[in-house]
Amino acid sequence: MRRWHRWISLVFAVSLLWIAATGVASQIAANWPAGESEKAAAAAVPPAGFECPQGWRCLPPRPKEGMRGLVGTLHHLHSGETFGPAGTAISLASGLALLFFAFSGLWMYVRMWRERARRGARARWFWK
């Protein structure tokens, strides 16, 4: 299992770092304090008599400048949509690889912990 864990990590390291970086940047941009133009756009009211069609989400337009204007771009980079179907497939494969790393890492840790307990050492959760 350790060999698989290492080889798959070599293959997906760059894409997982890309996904992590764009995800963090997207959250920073989404939670950035609103500027004056963003506050004005949020306070805008629709024209008199306007009704949102049923089944639609009617929201004020998103700002095009500032940090919050980057959210859509960062989301497309994060999901791989910017790079077409191949980017989306790589993003999906990277997510599956991340699940594999979580389970295989836990499995390897439990095996090491059991082996240590079997040899007679004190069974601690963490050791040096």
DRENVO-769178 format. One record per residue: residue in one letter; x, y, z of N, C-alpha, C, O in turn. Coordinates in pm, whole numbers, padded with zeros to 5 digits, always signed. Layout:
<recs>
AXYZXYZXYZXYZ ...
</recs>
This chain:
<recs>
M+00083-00119+00000+00000+00000+00000+00088+00126+00000+00054+00226-00063 R+00199+00119+00071+00287+00234+00079+00341+00272-00059+00354+00390-00091 R+00372+00171-00141+00423+00198-00276+00317+00270-00359+00348+00367-00428 W+00192+00223-00352+00083+00289-00426+00066+00433-00378+00049+00525-00458 H+00070+00449-00246+00053+00581-00186+00159+00678-00240+00127+00791-00276 R+00282+00632-00247+00391+00719-00294+00379+00749-00443+00395+00864-00483 W+00352+00649-00527+00346+00671-00671+00228+00759-00709+00241+00848-00794 I+00114+00736-00648-00002+00819-00680+00021+00962-00633-00024+01057-00698 S+00090+00979-00522+00119+01115-00475+00211+01187-00573+00196+01308-00592 L+00305+01118-00633+00391+01182-00733+00312+01228-00855+00337+01335-00909 V+00216+01148-00897+00137+01180-01015+00044+01299-00989+00029+01386-01075 F-00019+01304-00873-00123+01404-00847-00077+01521-00761-00160+01605-00726 A+00049+01529-00726+00095+01637-00637+00068+01775-00694+00016+01861-00623 V+00101+01797-00819+00084+01930-00877-00064+01968-00886-00100+02080-00851 S-00149+01876-00931-00290+01910-00944-00355+01931-00807-00443+02017-00793 L-00315+01856-00706-00371+01877-00572-00326+02010-00513-00404+02077-00446 L-00201+02048-00539-00155+02180-00494-00231+02291-00566-00266+02392-00505 W-00257+02273-00695-00333+02371-00773-00474+02385-00716-00523+02496-00696 I-00539+02273-00689-00676+02276-00637-00679+02339-00498-00770+02416-00468 A-00581+02308-00416-00575+02367-00281-00553+02518-00289-00620+02594-00218 A-00460+02562-00373-00430+02705-00384-00548+02784-00438-00580+02890-00385 T-00614+02734-00544-00727+02807-00599-00848+02803-00505-00927+02897-00502 G-00863+02696-00430-00972+02690-00332-00953+02790-00220-01048+02858-00180 V-00830+02801-00169-00802+02900-00064-00819+03041-00119-00878+03127-00053 A-00768+03066-00239-00781+03200-00300-00928+03234-00323-00969+03349-00304 S-01008+03137-00362-01150+03160-00384-01221+03199-00254-01305+03289-00252 Q-01186+03132-00146-01247+03165-00017-01203+03302+00033-01283+03376+00090 I-01077+03337+00011-01030+03470+00050-01104+03576-00029-01150+03676+00027 A-01118+03555-00161-01187+03653-00245-01334+03666-00208-01389+03776-00206 A-01399+03554-00177-01541+03557-00142-01565+03627-00008-01670+03688+00010 N-01471+03619+00083-01489+03678+00216-01417+03811+00232-01409+03863+00344 W-01365+03866+00125-01297+03995+00128-01399+04104+00162-01512+04098+00114 P-01362+04203+00243-01459+04309+00276-01509+04380+00152-01434+04405+00058 A-01639+04411+00153-01703+04473+00036-01657+04618+00020-01644+04692+00117 G-01633+04657-00106-01598+04795-00137-01724+04877-00158-01835+04825-00148 E-01707+05005-00187-01821+05095-00204-01907+05055-00324-02030+05059-00315 S-01845+05018-00437-01924+04981-00555-02002+04852-00532-02113+04836-00584 E-01944+04761-00454-02015+04636-00423-02134+04663-00332-02239+04601-00347 K-02117+04754-00237-02227+04788-00147-02340+04856-00224-02458+04832-00198 A-02304+04941-00320-02406+05009-00400-02481+04909-00488-02602+04921-00503 A-02411+04813-00545-02477+04711-00630-02570+04625-00547-02677+04586-00594 A-02532+04594-00424-02616+04511-00337-02741+04586-00292-02845+04526-00268 A-02729+04720-00281-02842+04800-00236-02937+04837-00350-03043+04893-00326 A-02899+04806-00474-02982+04842-00589-03115+04768-00583-03121+04651-00547 V-03220+04840-00619-03353+04780-00619-03396+04760-00764-03358+04838-00851 P-03475+04657-00791-03521+04636-00929-03621+04743-00970-03681+04808-00884 P-03639+04763-01099-03736+04863-01145-03878+04828-01099-03908+04712-01070 A-03963+04929-01094-04101+04907-01051-04170+04809-01145-04156+04819-01267 G-04242+04715-01090-04316+04618-01169-04234+04495-01209-04287+04404-01272 F-04107+04493-01173-04024+04379-01210-04056+04260-01120-04065+04273-00998 E-04073+04145-01181-04093+04021-01106-03993+03918-01156-03971+03905-01277 C-03936+03849-01065-03840+03744-01102-03919+03626-01157-04011+03578-01090 P-03886+03577-01277-03958+03461-01331-03949+03341-01238-03848+03320-01171 Q-04056+03263-01233-04061+03148-01143-03951+03049-01180-03931+03016-01297 G-03880+03002-01078-03772+02906-01099-03637+02970-01126-03538+02899-01141 W-03631+03102-01132-03504+03173-01155-03455+03230-01024-03532+03258-00932 R-03324+03247-01018-03265+03318-00904-03231+03458-00951-03143+03475-01036 C-03297+03556-00900-03272+03694-00940-03186+03760-00833-03232+03788-00722 L-03062+03783-00867-02967+03844-00775-02911+03971-00837-02913+03986-00959 P-02861+04063-00754-02796+04180-00812-02672+04137-00890-02613+04034-00859 P-02632+04215-00990-02514+04176-01068-02390+04169-00980-02372+04247-00887 R-02306+04073-01013-02181+04060-00938-02083+04169-00980-02078+04208-01096 P-02007+04217-00885-01910+04320-00919-01800+04265-01011-01760+04150-00999 K-01753+04347-01102-01649+04305-01195-01510+04343-01147-01411+04289-01195 E-01501+04437-01052-01369+04477-01004-01352+04436-00858-01449+04399-00792 G-01232+04444-00810-01203+04410-00672-01186+04261-00651-01196+04182-00745 M-01162+04225-00529-01136+04084-00495-01258+03996-00520-01243+03883-00566 R-01378+04046-00491-01497+03963-00507-01529+03936-00654-01602+03842-00685 G-01475+04016-00744-01494+03992-00885-01416+03870-00934-01443+03819-01043 L-01320+03824-00855-01238+03709-00892-01301+03575-00856-01251+03471-00898 V-01408+03575-00780-01464+03450-00730-01502+03355-00843-01468+03237-00837 G-01570+03404-00944-01610+03317-01055-01491+03261-01130-01488+03143-01163 T-01392+03346-01157-01271+03302-01226-01198+03196-01145-01155+03094-01198 L-01184+03221-01015-01114+03125-00930-01191+02993-00920-01130+02886-00912 H-01323+03002-00920-01402+02878-00916-01377+02794-01041-01363+02672-01033 H-01373+02859-01157-01350+02785-01281-01209+02726-01285-01189+02616-01337 L-01111+02797-01230-00976+02742-01222-00972+02626-01123-00906+02525-01148 H-01042+02641-01011-01044+02540-00906-01107+02409-00955-01058+02301-00923 S-01215+02420-01031-01285+02299-01075-01227+02240-01202-01264+02130-01242 G-01136+02313-01268-01076+02264-01391-01156+02299-01515-01116+02263-01625 E-01269+02368-01500-01354+02403-01614-01281+02490-01716-01312+02486-01835 T-01186+02569-01670-01111+02657-01759-01034+02577-01864-01013+02626-01975 F-00993+02457-01829-00911+02376-01918-00993+02273-01996-00937+02182-02057 G-01124+02288-01996-01211+02201-02074-01238+02067-02007-01215+02052-01887 P-01287+01970-02084-01319+01839-02028-01197+01769-01965-01211+01698-01866 A-01080+01789-02023-00960+01727-01966-00931+01785-01827-00894+01711-01736 G-00947+01916-01811-00926+01979-01680-01024+01930-01576-00988+01907-01461 T-01150+01915-01617-01252+01863-01525-01220+01718-01487-01237+01680-01371 A-01175+01639-01582-01139+01500-01553-01020+01493-01459-01017+01410-01367 I-00921+01579-01480-00804+01581-01390-00847+01625-01251-00799+01570-01152 S-00936+01722-01242-00985+01768-01112-01060+01656-01040-01043+01638-00919 L-01142+01583-01113-01215+01471-01054-01119+01361-01009-01133+01307-00900 A-01023+01329-01093-00924+01226-01057-00843+01270-00936-00808+01187-00852 S-00812+01398-00927-00738+01448-00812-00820+01436-00684-00766+01402-00578 G-00949+01462-00694-01036+01444-00577-01042+01300-00532-01038+01271-00412 L-01051+01209-00629-01050+01066-00594-00915+01025-00535-00909+00944-00443 A-00806+01082-00589-00673+01052-00534-00663+01103-00390-00602+01038-00305 L-00721+01219-00363-00719+01272-00227-00793+01179-00130-00748+01158-00018 L-00906+01125-00174-00977+01026-00091-00890+00903-00068-00883+00851+00044 F-00822+00857-00174-00732+00742-00160-00621+00772-00060-00589+00687+00023 F-00562+00893-00068-00454+00928+00025-00504+00928+00169-00433+00883+00259 A-00624+00978+00191-00678+00982+00328-00695+00841+00383-00654+00813+00496 F-00757+00753+00305-00781+00617+00354-00654+00533+00361-00634+00459+00457 S-00568+00545+00262-00445+00464+00265-00351+00513+00374-00282+00433+00437 G-00346+00644+00396-00262+00696+00503-00311+00649+00639-00230+00612+00725 L-00442+00650+00660-00498+00601+00785-00471+00451+00801-00436+00404+00909 W-00487+00377+00692-00463+00233+00696-00317+00203+00730-00290+00114+00811 M-00223+00274+00669-00081+00253+00699-00049+00289+00844+00029+00220+00909 Y-00109+00396+00894-00086+00436+01032-00137+00329+01129-00068+00293+01224 V-00257+00278+01104-00313+00175+01193-00227+00049+01188-00205-00013+01292 R-00178+00011+01072-00091-00106+01061+00038-00086+01140+00083-00178+01209 M+00099+00033+01130+00222+00061+01206+00193+00058+01355+00273+00007+01434 W+00078+00114+01394+00042+00118+01536+00021-00024+01590+00067-00056+01699 R-00048-00109+01513-00070-00248+01556+00062-00325+01564+00083-00402+01657 E+00149-00304+01466+00279-00371+01466+00361-00331+01588+00427-00414+01649 R+00356-00206+01621+00429-00158+01739+00371-00219+01866+00447-00258+01955 A+00239-00227+01876+00176-00287+01993+00206-00437+01999+00222-00493+02108 R+00214-00503+01884+00243-00646+01880+00385-00676+01928+00410-00780+01988 R+00478-00585+01902+00617-00604+01945+00634-00581+02094+00741-00606+02148 G+00531-00533+02161+00538-00515+02305+00563-00372+02348+00570-00345+02468 A+00577-00281+02257+00594-00141+02295+00461-00086+02343+00354-00139+02312 R+00469+00020+02420+00345+00082+02467+00264+00133+02349+00318+00200+02261 A+00138+00100+02348+00050+00140+02237+00004+00284+02257-00098+00308+02322 R+00078+00377+02204+00040+00518+02207-00011+00558+02070+00024+00495+01970 W-00092+00660+02066-00142+00708+01938-00033+00779+01861-00029+00770+01738 F+00057+00848+01930+00166+00919+01866+00296+00874+01930+00300+00850+02051 W+00400+00864+01852+00530+00825+01906+00637+00899+01830+00613+00960+01726 K+00758+00892+01886+00869+00966+01828+00936+00888+01718+01032+00935+01658 
</recs>
